[in-house]
Amino acid sequence: MQQPLVAVSTDVRQFDNYTWHAAPQQYLEAVITGAGVFPLLVPSFGGRLDFDELLSSVDGVMLTGSKSNVHPSLYDGDPSEANGPYDPARDATTLPLIRKALERGVPLLAICRGIQELNVALGGTLGTEIQEREGSLDHRAPVSDNQDERFAIHQTISIKPGSCLAGVFGAGDIKVNSLHRQGIDRLGSKLQVEALASDGTVEAVSVKDARAFAVGVQWHPEYWVKSDSNSAKIFKAFGDAVRLHAAAKAGARAAAE
């Protein structure tokens, strides 16, 4: 079987006098080495893209983290500069792509901004500056010029027994590198909680009755996929689901012939 393709979201950035549609290398490395599949960057052109055609050609979708936040107008939040920066072109691409992928049963892994996009796409809301809430932990990255220090694995989360991720990690506590200042507030329809931080912050979700692997995590398994067993496990689970979907498509084509 050919190496399956996975659609990867892109941010829209301005530099060197050009507009770039780009994804951080760590995510692409993790898809290749951790999931064993081929990353295909999807430009953020929103409704100009034929999502059905795209999803007929790929066997998985991965949504990356980003410095930008989902625009609050998409969930009746406060669209002030304080809750930015924003990337409306990415929002216009990822939200319909999520809905289409779930409708078609294409495996989905949503990371950091991705879990927030998944929640908003399914009707949920986001809380901003969650570290300011009474009783909340500070989930933000430590201030450092060293990326390894910023993305250090330091936070304990609890995986729910009987959940999708309990099948990946086992139930109980694991340590992750969760770093964010926004988080899920009201859970989107069709979503269920997979893991919580000690302060009750939602750290992972899955889609109820999904036709394939459909999970969102607030932490960053892509960063340590080569050296941390739990980071590797989630990409392996995603890669296995992608290959299963590819094999099913190949079987359906063979039967039709």
C-alpha positions in Angstrom: 0.0 0.0 0.0 1.3 3.5 -0.8 2.1 5.8 2.0 -1.2 7.5 3.0 -1.5 11.3 2.7 -2.6 13.4 5.7 -3.9 17.0 5.2 -2.2 19.4 7.5 -3.5 22.9 8.4 -1.5 26.0 7.7 -1.2 29.5 9.2 -1.2 32.6 7.1 1.9 34.7 7.9 3.4 37.9 6.4 7.2 38.1 6.1 9.9 38.8 3.4 7.3 40.8 1.5 5.2 37.7 0.8 2.1 36.1 2.3 3.0 32.5 3.4 0.8 29.5 4.1 3.0 27.5 6.5 3.2 24.9 9.2 5.9 24.4 11.9 8.4 21.7 11.1 7.9 19.8 14.4 4.3 18.8 13.3 5.5 17.6 9.9 8.4 15.6 11.4 5.9 14.0 13.9 3.5 13.0 11.1 6.4 11.4 9.1 8.3 9.8 12.0 5.6 9.2 14.6 2.6 8.4 12.4 4.5 7.1 9.3 2.4 9.0 6.8 2.9 11.7 4.3 2.0 15.3 5.3 0.3 17.5 2.7 0.0 21.2 3.5 -3.5 22.6 2.9 -3.4 26.4 2.0 -5.9 28.4 4.0 -8.1 29.6 1.2 -11.4 28.8 2.9 -14.4 28.3 0.7 -12.3 28.5 -2.5 -11.1 24.9 -1.7 -13.1 21.8 -2.6 -13.0 20.0 0.7 -14.8 16.9 -0.7 -12.2 16.5 -3.3 -9.4 17.0 -0.8 -10.9 14.4 1.6 -11.3 11.9 -1.3 -7.5 12.2 -1.8 -6.2 12.0 1.8 -6.7 9.5 4.6 -6.3 11.8 7.6 -6.4 15.4 8.8 -4.1 17.0 11.4 -4.7 20.4 12.8 -1.6 22.1 14.2 -1.1 24.5 17.1 -0.5 28.1 16.4 0.3 31.5 18.1 -3.1 32.7 16.7 -6.5 32.1 18.3 -9.8 31.2 16.8 -11.7 34.4 16.1 -14.2 35.0 19.0 -16.9 36.1 16.5 -17.2 32.4 15.7 -18.4 31.6 19.2 -19.9 34.9 20.4 -16.8 35.8 22.3 -14.9 39.1 22.8 -13.1 40.0 19.5 -10.7 42.5 21.2 -7.0 42.7 20.3 -6.3 41.3 23.8 -7.7 37.9 22.7 -5.7 37.8 19.5 -3.7 37.5 17.4 -6.1 36.1 14.8 -6.0 34.2 11.6 -9.4 34.4 9.9 -8.2 32.7 6.7 -7.2 29.6 8.8 -10.5 29.7 10.6 -12.4 29.8 7.3 -10.5 26.7 6.2 -10.2 24.5 9.3 -13.7 24.7 10.7 -15.4 23.5 7.5 -12.6 20.9 6.9 -13.2 19.5 10.4 -17.0 19.2 9.8 -16.4 17.5 6.4 -13.8 15.1 7.8 -16.1 14.0 10.6 -19.0 13.6 8.1 -16.9 11.4 5.9 -15.2 9.4 8.6 -11.7 10.6 7.9 -9.3 10.2 10.9 -8.6 13.5 12.7 -5.9 14.6 15.2 -6.3 18.2 16.5 -3.5 19.7 18.5 -3.5 22.9 20.7 -5.3 25.5 18.5 -6.6 22.4 16.7 -8.6 21.2 19.7 -10.0 24.7 20.1 -11.0 24.7 16.4 -12.6 21.3 16.8 -14.7 22.6 19.8 -15.8 25.7 18.0 -16.6 23.8 14.8 -19.0 21.7 16.8 -20.7 24.6 18.5 -18.6 25.0 21.6 -17.0 28.1 23.2 -13.6 29.1 24.4 -12.4 30.7 27.6 -9.6 33.3 27.3 -6.8 34.0 29.8 -7.8 31.0 31.8 -4.8 31.5 34.1 -6.8 34.5 35.6 -9.7 32.3 36.7 -9.9 31.6 40.4 -8.3 28.2 41.2 -6.8 27.8 37.8 -3.3 26.8 37.1 -1.1 28.9 34.8 -1.0 26.8 31.6 1.2 29.2 29.7 4.7 28.4 28.6 7.5 29.6 30.8 9.3 32.7 29.6 12.4 31.5 27.9 14.4 31.8 24.7 15.0 28.0 24.8 12.3 26.1 23.1 13.1 22.9 25.0 12.4 24.7 28.2 9.2 26.3 26.9 7.9 22.9 25.7 9.1 20.9 28.7 6.9 18.0 29.9 5.8 19.2 33.3 2.0 19.0 33.8 0.0 16.0 35.1 -3.3 15.2 33.5 -5.8 12.4 34.2 -7.0 10.2 31.4 -10.6 9.1 31.8 -11.2 5.4 32.3 -13.0 3.8 29.3 -12.1 6.7 27.0 -10.5 6.6 23.6 -7.2 7.8 25.0 -7.3 5.2 27.8 -6.9 2.7 24.9 -3.8 4.6 23.8 -2.1 5.5 27.2 -4.1 3.4 29.7 -6.3 5.1 32.3 -4.8 7.3 35.0 -2.2 10.1 35.1 0.3 11.0 32.5 2.6 14.0 32.2 2.4 16.3 29.2 3.6 19.7 27.9 0.4 21.7 27.9 1.0 25.4 27.2 -1.9 27.7 26.4 -3.8 30.7 27.7 -7.1 29.8 26.1 -9.1 26.6 26.6 -12.4 24.9 26.1 -15.3 26.6 28.0 -18.6 25.1 26.9 -18.0 21.7 25.2 -19.2 21.4 21.7 -22.0 19.0 20.7 -20.8 15.5 19.9 -17.6 16.0 22.0 -16.7 14.1 25.1 -13.9 14.8 27.6 -11.0 12.4 27.4 -8.6 14.1 29.9 -8.5 16.8 32.5 -5.8 18.9 34.3 -5.9 19.0 38.1 -7.8 22.4 37.9 -10.5 20.9 35.7 -9.2 22.4 32.5 -10.2 20.1 29.5 -6.9 18.7 28.1 -8.3 16.3 25.5 -11.6 15.4 23.8 -12.9 12.9 21.3 -15.9 12.9 19.0 -18.8 10.7 20.2 -19.8 8.0 17.8 -17.1 9.0 15.3 -16.6 6.7 12.3 -12.8 6.9 12.8 -10.2 8.2 15.2 -11.2 11.8 16.1 -9.3 13.2 19.0 -8.2 16.7 20.1 -5.4 17.3 22.6 -4.5 20.7 24.2 -0.8 19.7 24.7 2.0 19.3 22.2 2.9 15.6 21.5 4.6 16.7 18.3 7.5 18.3 20.1 8.9 15.2 21.9 7.6 12.5 19.6 11.1 11.0 19.1 12.0 10.8 22.8 8.8 10.7 24.9 6.8 7.4 24.8 3.4 9.1 25.4 4.0 11.6 22.6 4.9 8.8 20.3 1.8 6.7 21.3 -0.7 9.3 20.1 0.9 9.7 16.7 1.1 5.9 16.3 -2.6 5.6 17.1 -3.3 8.3 14.6 -1.1 6.7 11.9 -2.7 3.3 12.5 -6.2 4.9 12.0 -5.0 6.6 8.8 -3.7 3.3 7.4 -6.9 1.6 8.3 -8.9 4.2 6.5 -6.6 3.9 3.5 -6.9 0.1 3.4 -10.7 0.4 3.6 -10.8 2.8 0.6 -8.5 0.5 -1.3 -10.7 -2.5 -0.5 -13.8 -0.6 -1.6 -12.1 0.4 -4.9 -11.0 -3.2 -5.6 -14.5 -4.5 -4.9 -16.0 -1.9 -7.3 -13.7 -3.1 -10.0 
